[in-house]
Amino acid sequence: MIFKLGELFCGPGGLAWGATHADIGNPDYKIVHEWANDYDENTCQTYRRNICPNAPTTVYHADVRKFDLKKLSKIDAFAFGFPCNDYSVVGEQKGMDGVYGPLYSYGIKVLHLHKPQWFLAENVGGLRNANEGKAFTRILDEMRDAGYMLYPNLYKFENYGIPQARHRIIIVGIQKDINIEFKIPSYEPYLEIDNTCKTAIETPPIPTNASNNEATKQSATVVERLGYIKPGQNAFTADLPAHLRLHISGAKISQIYKRLDPNKPAYTVTGSGGGGTHIYHWSEPRALTNRERARLQTFPDTFVFEGSKESVRKQIGMAVPCQGAQIIFEAILKTFARIPYESMDANIEE
């Protein structure tokens, strides 16, 4: 069974890499790229280069609100990591009332138009609480109304061997008239993996000719401040001298000038970078390079990101970890192939 995959909000290709590398030991079951869409041109160029270099015209650079979904070719599977800006705990949490909140509805339109056999939708954990929980309920209801059985779960990717604490809601949907049931893949097989950020970044060493590995430049003040911040601390938990303290009113975001703890998974990689929100090395007084950040997202070193350093940072931050996505896509393929695998109960009530 070869599943042709379509994507909206495709990002640089984290989900697509996981999908196209999913391997269950049966060549009759695999996922292949069919088409993808994103509103950012650099992101589309990255996707074309790494996911479908021989079919660049199948990646559509367009605002989904102005995009003709009817012209897209037939698909068997669908993935959409709909924009999380309005659901993120860090943001203003406008939910459905924000600019980005309603964009999930274009994914629902694809479900009605193209009726794929299954889909995978991804968003931040904060989606559950947006609009007093009404947003999540509404999204699930609309997915069911499109004809799908749903299997939502909050995946904590660090439990699956990913070197990063990244918690994301992923909803797998399978057409109601297909008589199979998806089960959440267990993280038990992955608990023995060394997923410390130090190992991810240093083993093996990043090749000297690796792309997107430009050194970051820090001001003398930042270098001095980092000298007082121990691994795992941030600008508010470290014992800083007066002239290096930050005077920020309101919430003290824990990731500001936070240094990695080399013996733990990294904290969540995001697309931001201003005001001390880069991810900072545990021993060297600097922010991580984009290639180091990409390793925390489990992109292979051969995956080349297009665009400026700032654009690449955003692309990496908004992606789904490649190897985390692969685990879930392999569980979907095993479900269709009726191959048993270790599973666990979902941690989200529908």
PyMOL commands that set and color helices and strands:
alter all, ss='L'
color gray80, all
select helices_A, chain A and resi 14-20+41-50+56-58+64-66+69-71+95-97+101-114+125-145+157-160+188-190+197-202+220-226+242-244+274-276+290-296+309-318+322-337
alter helices_A, ss='H'
color red, helices_A
select strands_A, chain A and resi 2-8+30-38+59-61+77-80+118-124+148-156+167-175+184-185+343-344
alter strands_A, ss='S'
color yellow, strands_A
deselect
rebuild
show_as cartoon
